[in-house]
Amino acid sequence: GIQVEQSPPDLILQEGANSTLRCNFSDSVNNLQWFHQNPWGQLINLFYIPSGTKQNGRLSATTVATERYSLLYISSSQTTDSGVYFCAVERPGSSNTGKLIFGQGTTLQVKP
Amino acid sequence: SAVISQKPSRDICQRGTSLTIQCQVDSQVTMMFWYRQQPGQSLTLIATANQGSEATYESGFVIDKFPISRPNLTFSTLTVSNMSPEDSSIYLCSVAVADTQYFGPGTRLTVL
């Protein structure tokens, strides 16, 4: 099956710093999403980004589908950005059915 | 968008018992998804619940252990049967709306 690898596994930042999180996937996909799981466990969808670049405030994401990777940029990090960031893809051949395969996540801690 | 609620939010159960988790969505959706997040791990899809038909289970999950009901387009239940400590996890309900995946707050289950 498709493999989803995220790096780094853990990241500690000082408030105000920038960071880049990476997601590599082993096969072509029609659906790639980034999520943030806050310390209370709630999963929030950040981006649906099977290709191209999107920005939402301090966050932006880029997916290069031909090279099978996606990047999540966090600028001017805040303590509320702490939590786990997951990349998730759908099985090749599926068409946005909602059956996602998750990477292992990047745990981010932003210190004040 | 979609707003999802789950009951209970957490529970502590004895080995050998069963727990039924409820999931309510604020809009009608064709498919509802149940995921499991074991402690410190990523999310894994358990099954897809379609209204009016039997749920479809992912590899490693069986109906006898995780029976699912889907009585209408806004509601589903997942039962964790004959529980063991290995079933201690967060169970999350999810729906897909317009290419975006939404998750409920999760049910945190501890089995003693």
Chai-1 contact restraints between the chains, C-beta under 6 A:
chainA,res_idxA,chainB,res_idxB,connection_type,confidence,min_distance_angstrom,max_distance_angstrom,comment,restraint_id
A,Q33,B,Q101,contact,1.0,0.0,6.0,A-B,restraint_1
A,G41,B,G106,contact,1.0,0.0,6.0,A-B,restraint_2
A,Q42,B,P105,contact,1.0,0.0,6.0,A-B,restraint_3
A,L43,B,F103,contact,1.0,0.0,6.0,A-B,restraint_4
A,N45,B,T100,contact,1.0,0.0,6.0,A-B,restraint_5
A,N45,B,Q101,contact,1.0,0.0,6.0,A-B,restraint_6
A,Y48,B,D99,contact,1.0,0.0,6.0,A-B,restraint_7
A,Y48,B,T100,contact,1.0,0.0,6.0,A-B,restraint_8
A,N96,B,D99,contact,1.0,0.0,6.0,A-B,restraint_9
A,G98,B,M31,contact,1.0,0.0,6.0,A-B,restraint_10
A,G98,B,F33,contact,1.0,0.0,6.0,A-B,restraint_11
A,G98,B,A96,contact,1.0,0.0,6.0,A-B,restraint_12
A,K99,B,L45,contact,1.0,0.0,6.0,A-B,restraint_13
A,F102,B,S42,contact,1.0,0.0,6.0,A-B,restraint_14
A,F102,B,L43,contact,1.0,0.0,6.0,A-B,restraint_15
A,Q104,B,S42,contact,1.0,0.0,6.0,A-B,restraint_16
A,G105,B,S42,contact,1.0,0.0,6.0,A-B,restraint_17
